[in-house]
Amino acid sequence: MTPRKRTSSPGSEISLKHVYAEPSRGDGTRVLVDRIWPRGMRKEAAQIDTWLKDIAPTTELRRWFHHDIARWPEFERRYRRELTANERSLAVLEDLARHGRITLLFAAADIEHNNATVLLDFLRRRLAEPTRS
């Protein structure tokens, strides 16, 4: 059997989804990118394939941000710096993205200002770099 040929770049097959949303077949590999397990979520119901706690912001950064929108630009800058230093976890995500669709799962109530949105952008840019393809 011949391997399926990719028709798109790895970064384009990464999406975001709230962990409380219904899982679907189109999600691909479901990766929880929060340091803390989502409240009230049973492991069976979450259908999570991989939990990458270490890719989430440090506890100190998460507590400092405390979902204060006024701190968002600085949170984003600091989290990107943490991501740059986190080669091991990034390598796991990059490998998953190169082999098929992945969905980054997050539990934050704010769907625009959370670590998963920063991570998605960071990962897509990294995968688009010519030396990484």
N, C-alpha and C positions, 0 to 999 in steps of 0.2 A: 504494500500500500504506500502510495506517495504522500509525503507530508503536505498538509494544506498550506498553500502559499498565502502569505499576509498581503492584504490589499490596502492596508493603512499603516501608519506609523504607530509604534507602541504607545506613545503618549495620548493618542486620540482614542484609545480604548480603555481609558481610565475615567471612571465617573464617581460622583459622590452620591451618598444616600443616607438619609436619617436611619439610624439603627432600628428605630421603632416602626419604620415603614415595612410593608409586606415584602418578604424576599421574593425574587422572581428568577426564572431560569436565565434571563438576559443579564443578570448581575455578574456572571462569571465567578471568579474567585472573590469571595467577600472577606475584606480585611478590616478589622476594627482598629482604628488609629487613635484611640483614647487610652490614657494611662489607667483610668478607673473604669470598672465594669459598669455598664448602664443600670441605673436604678430600676428595680422591678422586672428586669429582663431575665427570663429563664434561658439558659444556654441552648436548650433544644430549639426554642422559638427563634432565637437570633440567627441560627444557621450560619455561624461564622466559621470560615475556613482557617483563618489565621488571625491571631491577636498580637499586633506589634506594639506593645506597651512602650517600648523604648523609642519609637518614632514620635511619640506625643511630646508636647512641651514638658520641660521639667516641672516638678511640683512647685518650685519657687516661682517660675514664670507664670504658671497657671494661676497661682494664688495672687500674684501681683496684678495680673490682668483683670481677674474677677469679673469678666464680661462687661467691663466698663468701656463703652464705645469710644470715649475720649482717649483711651489708651491704645486703641486699635493700631494706629500706624507704628507706634513704638513696639507693641507686641509682635507685629508682623516682622519688623526688623530683627528683633531679638530671637524670634523663633527661627527665622531663616539662618541666622548665625548658628543656632543649635543644630539645625539640619545639616549644615555644611560640615560640622564636626561629627556627624553620625553616619559614617560610611557603611558600617555593617548593616544597619536597618535599611538604609537607602538601597544597598545592593540587593537585599531581599525583595523590595518592592520593584526595583528595576527588572530583576529576573522574572518575577511574576508578570510584569507588564509586557515583557518580550515574548511571553509564551501564551498570551491570550488576554481577554478582557478581565479587568479587575474593578471592583467597586470599593471605594474607601468609605467606611461606615463611621459615623460620629453620633454622639448623643446630645450635643449642645442644642438648646432651644433656638438660638439665633443661627439661622441657616446661612447667613452671609458672613458673619464675623466669628469664625471658629478656626481651630487649628487645621481641620481637614481642607478648608478652602486654600489656605496658605500652602499646605503640603501638595495639593493637586497642582497648583501653579508651579511650584518649585520642581516637582517631579516631571511635569510635561516639558519645562524648559531644559531640564537636565537631559532628558531622553532625546530632545531635539538637537543637542550639541553634536556636531559631526564626529567627534572622537568617541562618542558613546554609542552610536548606532551600530 
